[in-house]
Amino acid sequence: MTTDRESHLKHISSRFNADLSQLKQDLLEMGGLVEQQLRQAVEALINSDVELAREVKAGDKKVDAMELAIDEEASRVIAKRQPTASDLRLVMSVVKMVADIERIGDEAKKIAKLTIVLAEETTTTWGRVEVRHIGNLVAVMLRDALDSFARFDTQVALQVMREDDTVDNEYRSATRTLVTHMMEDTRNITRCLNIMWVLRSLERVGDHAGNLAEQVIYMVEGTDVRHAPMEIAERAVEGRG
C-alpha cells in the first residue's frame, strides 16, 4: 500500500508541475536573499560598517516585494490547479514559510538600524562577541531550514527545531552578561540596551527558523507539530506513530 509520504515523494520526483516547481524555487531564492541580509547585518554590526548596514535596510524592500509576488502566485496555483493532499500542504506551507522568511528580513533590518545607532554612540567593542556567536547560530539554523525544504529532509528540519533551545540558552546567558555591564557602570546602559535589542532580534530569527522547520515536517509527513512537544515531531519524523 502506498503511503502518503511515498505518494508525496513520487509526485515531487515525477509529476510535479511547473507552477509548483516555480513556487518552490521562488521561496528558496527569497530565503537565500534573507540569509544573506542576516549575515550582512551581523557583519555590519561587528565591524561598525554603517554603509553595509544601510544596504541591508534598503534590501528589505525587495524582500517585501518577493513576499507579495509569492503569495499571489500561491493563490493562483490553488485557484488554477486545485491541489489536494500533499500538493495542497506544499502550497500552504510555502505561504506560511514566506511569512516567516519576511519576518527574518525585518529582524535583519532592525539589526542594521541598531548598527547605525551603535556606530555613532561609542567605540567600545564589547557585545560583539555575543552578537557574532548567536548570529552564527541562527544563520546556520536558517540555512539548514531552507536546505531541509529544498530536499524535503525532515531529519534536518527536526535538528533545526532542536537547535532553538541552544539559541534560547545562549540568548539568556548573553543577556545576563549585559546586565552585569550595566550594573558595573551606568554609562554602559544605552549601549547594553541596544545590544540587547540586537540579540532579541537574533533570538527571534531562531524562532522563525524553527517555524520553517515545522512547516517542512507538516508538508512531508502531514503532521502539524506547531505548539506541540518535541516528542510529537520526533515521532512524526522517525515513524513512531
Secondary structure as the mmCIF struct_conf table of DSSP 4:
data_model
#
loop_
_struct_conf.conf_type_id
_struct_conf.id
_struct_conf.beg_label_comp_id
_struct_conf.beg_label_asym_id
_struct_conf.beg_label_seq_id
_struct_conf.end_label_comp_id
_struct_conf.end_label_asym_id
_struct_conf.end_label_seq_id
HELX_RH_AL_P HELX_RH_AL_P1 ASP A 4 LYS A 10
HELX_RH_PI_P HELX_RH_PI_P1 HIS A 11 ARG A 15
HELX_RH_AL_P HELX_RH_AL_P2 ALA A 18 ILE A 46
TURN_TY1_P TURN_TY1_P1 ASN A 47 SER A 48
HELX_RH_AL_P HELX_RH_AL_P3 VAL A 50 ARG A 81
HELX_RH_AL_P HELX_RH_AL_P4 ALA A 85 GLU A 121
TURN_TY1_P TURN_TY1_P2 TRP A 126 GLY A 127
HELX_RH_AL_P HELX_RH_AL_P5 ARG A 128 ARG A 151
TURN_TY1_P TURN_TY1_P3 PHE A 152 PHE A 152
HELX_RH_AL_P HELX_RH_AL_P6 THR A 154 GLU A 184
HELX_RH_3T_P HELX_RH_3T_P1 THR A 186 ASN A 188
HELX_RH_AL_P HELX_RH_AL_P7 ILE A 189 GLU A 221
TURN_TY1_P TURN_TY1_P4 ARG A 226 HIS A 227
BEND BEND1 ALA A 228 ALA A 228
HELX_RH_AL_P HELX_RH_AL_P8 MET A 230 GLU A 238
TURN_TY1_P TURN_TY1_P5 GLY A 239 GLY A 239
#
